Amino acid sequence: MAYKREGNTLDNQVRDDNLKGKDYESRINQLVDDFQKQIHNHIEEEYVRKTKWSDKLADKIAEFGGSWKFINLFFALLVLWILFNSLSFTKIIHFDEPPFILLNLVLSFIAGFQAPIIMMSQNRQAARDKQEAVIDFAINYKAEQEVDDMQGHLHRIEDDFANFRNEVREELAVIKKLLLNR
């Protein structure tokens, strides 16, 4: 059975690779890599096509909120906030003096909105991972069936070869008898 691969069949690709002199393992690895790229591209296209803009925005927020860039920027902002509102030479323009009630409100607000956004993003990613797992299972199942089929063919070839050897032995025994009876 020939599987389609970007306008070419895998059988033709294998034949072309044989002509180029590639070894068997590198050809198989290349075919597997190409197939994985196709599956990844298909899943990515489906994600882009089916995901709403609000979900994409939530994914971007979750991606930024779970990065070192966010942690470093947020740390710098907190240090600046605390220093600006604590130093004596900025006392005239303090907008949130210790115990930093406004800062607590802002942090609570960020945490209150960031957590559900990250959870929504994680739920979508889990659904996507589940879809990829189903595809992986289907591919592995098909590969297992193909291996079982090849093993069956090998067993039949072994049986045929054993029968052939027995026939050749019998014929050789007959030939020896004829030669000895001469």
N, C-alpha and C positions, 0 to 999 in steps of 0.2 A: 504494500500500500504506500503510495507516495503522498507525503504531506506537502501542502502548498507553503512556499516561503518566498514572499515578495516577488511574485511573478515567475519564480523558478521552482522546480520541485527539488526536494531533498535528494532524490535519486540522482538528478543531474548535478547537484552540488557535490555529492560524493564522487561521482564520475569525474567531474572537473578537478576536484582535489587530488584524485589519483593521478591524473595527467600531470599535475603540477609537482608531484613527488612528495606531497606532505605525508607524514607518517599517520597511522591510524588514530592514535591517541589525540594528536593535535586537531585532526578533522572532527572527531567526536566532540572535543572540548569547544571547538568553534561553533558547531551546530547547537550544542546545549546553550552556549552564551547567546547566540542569535535568538534562539527560542525564548530564553528568559527575557531578553530585551523586548521581544514582541509582546510577551505577556505583560511586562511592566508598562510598556507604552499603551497597551490596550486598557489596563486598569487606570492609568493616569488620565487618558482621554475620557474614560467614563466618569472619573472623579470631576474633571473640569466641566463636563457636559451636565452632570446631574446635581452638582453642588451649587446651592444658592449663594448669592454674594455675601449674605450675612454670615453664612457658615464659613466661607473663605476668610472673611474678616476675623471671625473668632479664631480660626486656625492661625492666622498671622499674629494676632494678639497673644495667643497661647505660645506660639513659637518664640516671640520676643520675650514674653514674661518668664519663660523657662530657660533663658540664656544667660551667660556670664555678662554679656553686654548690659542687660537689664539690671543684674545684681550690682555691677560696678557703678552704673549711672545712678541707681537708686541709693546706693551707699553714699556716693558723692553728694547727692541732693540732701540726704538726711544730715550729713556732716555740715554742709553749708547752712541749712535751716537752723540747726542747733547753734552753730557758731554765730550766725547773724543775729539770732534772738537772745544770745547769752552775753556777748561782749559788751563791755561798758561804753565804749566809744560809739556803738550803734544804738544806744538806749533810746534816742529820740525817735527812731523809726522802727522800734520793735513792734511786730504785729502778733507775735505769739510767745509771750514770756513763759519761762518755766512755771508750771509743769507741762507746757506744750500741749494744751488742750486741742488747739486747732490741728496740730500735727497728728494727734491721736485720732481725730475725726477723719482726716485725710487718709491715714493708714487703714482705718476701718472701712472707709468707703472703697479704697482700692482693693482690699482683701475681699470685701463683700461682692464686688463685681468680677474680680479676676478669677476667683475660685470656680464659679459656675461656667464661665467662658472656657476655662481650661478643661473642666469636666465634659462640656459639650464636644470640644475638640477631641478629647480622649475617646469618647463614645464613637465618634465618626471614624477615628483611626482604628478602633477595635473592630468595627464593622468591616472596614477595608482589609484589615489583617485576616479576618475570618474568611472573606471572599478569596484572598490570596491563598489561604490554607486549603480551601475547597479545591481551588485550581491545582495546587501542588499535589493534593491527594489524588485527584483525577489523573494527573500526569504520572504519578508514581504507580497507580493502579494499572494504567495502560502499559507502562514499562514492565511491570511484573507479569502481566498477561503475555507480552511479547517474549520475555525471558522464558516463561513456561512453555510457550509455543516453540521457541528455539530448542529448548531442552528436549521436548518431545521429538522434534526433527532429528536431533543428535542421537537419541535413543533408537529411533527407527533406522538411522544410518548405521549405528553400531550393530544392530540386529541383522541388517542386510549384509554388512561386512562379515559378521560371524557366519552367516549362512553361506556366503560366497567362499569363505575360507574352508568351510566343511565340504562344499562341493568340489573345490580345488583339491583338497586332500583325498577325497574319494576318487576323483579322476586321476590324480597322481598314483594312487594305489592301483587302479586299473591299468594305467600305463606301465607301472613297474611289473605287474603280473604278466602283462603281454610281452614285455621285454625279457623277462625271466623265462617264459615259456618258449621262446624262440629257439 
